[in-house]
Amino acid sequence: MSAAVGIALTGSGAATPDRVVTNDELSLWLDTSDDWIRSRTGIAARRIATAEDSLESLASQAAKQALEQAGWRPDQVDLILLATSSPEDLFGSAPAVQAALEANNAVAFDITAACSGFLFALITAAQYIRSGAYQRVLVVGADLLSRWVDWQDRRTCVLFGDGAGAVAMEAAPEGWDGLPTMVMGTDGRRRNCLTMAHRATTQVLHNQLQAGSGGFHPIAMDGQEVYKFAVQQVPLVLNQALKQAGITAEQLDWLLLHQANERILASVAQRLGIPAAKVLSNLGNYGNTSAATIPLMLHEAVEAQRIRPGHLIASSGFGAGLSWGAALLRWGRPDAP
Ligand code: UT7
């Protein structure tokens, strides 16, 4: 894909709630164990939001860091995309991020695509920049799924954690492409594999009139089906993205997948022939933070100077929908050392 306008990824940020919950703590009330959770998923602990924490505040903290790292003023932000499936306002939580940043010249809206949400938002942001419509976009992924799991359902509640991450994306000189290829897909026929569905209840308004009420069921997942889908689909889409860019797996610096299960990371890396040393993983500390996993991991790796300017990263998100996306990312701006 040739770009009339270049794209640069120039800042990252992350924020998580303070409360750490270990596997051992979960086994205080659930029929589970540290051994089961670690061996099946790679998760050792997760962060859980208390009633005082807020998705909008964590998303804003992450976005502010990304903005500062990019060196932008708040009034220079054109667009804020917030990928989330657990907004604090069903009309959209992105405007709260805009207000917290005082990014008063931006337009801000939510994107809902579960664990693929961040990648979908990043790809969407790239389209606005390529078209010339916007120059500076903050892409945020944030989810507090601890509010939406059934804490008695050991098949799901042990997997998820809370967090937020953000990336700053800006227009760059032609020829510098921070997002050279992308692939996206959904299969609505398999939507029931992973849901947080509307709960239908009735309210009687008067004798002749009833209306439904708002509300949702907790997260329900067919873990094995989603697992099989991930290990089949993710290598396919990553290979497609590599082929589009004319890049081989050996040329990649990092593999940055949605952090759902350590076994999925290992299986995908093996199928692509990517050595374990190039696979980024922080599942052990955070579990599956849904739309936040990719930017949270990216930010940690940037801060630790593992990801450096010019590095090439293959990324893929996957999950409810069923949905999937893949993109190659080139970190940093052209003038960086
Ligand atoms: O972010 C969206 C994308 N999501 C994913 O990618 C998740 C994909 N799926 C997975 O990662 C895995 O399927 C899970 C981690 C969810 C489950 O691992 P699994 O190896 O597929 O386990 P399973 O569902 O086949 O369950 C095996 C056994 C069952 O017991 P029986 O029927 O064999 O007696 C479960 O009841 O493990 C039992 N089990 C547990 N035991 C202790 C399920 N959850 C737990 C638990 N602790 N937390």
Boltz pocket constraint, residues with backbone or C-beta under 6 A from the ligand:
constraints:
  - pocket:
      binder: B
      contacts: [[A, 31], [A, 32], [A, 33], [A, 36], [A, 37], [A, 40], [A, 41], [A, 115], [A, 154], [A, 155], [A, 156], [A, 158], [A, 159], [A, 222], [A, 223], [A, 224], [A, 226], [A, 227], [A, 230], [A, 259], [A, 260], [A, 261], [A, 264], [A, 288], [A, 290], [A, 318], [A, 319], [A, 320]]
      max_distance: 6.0
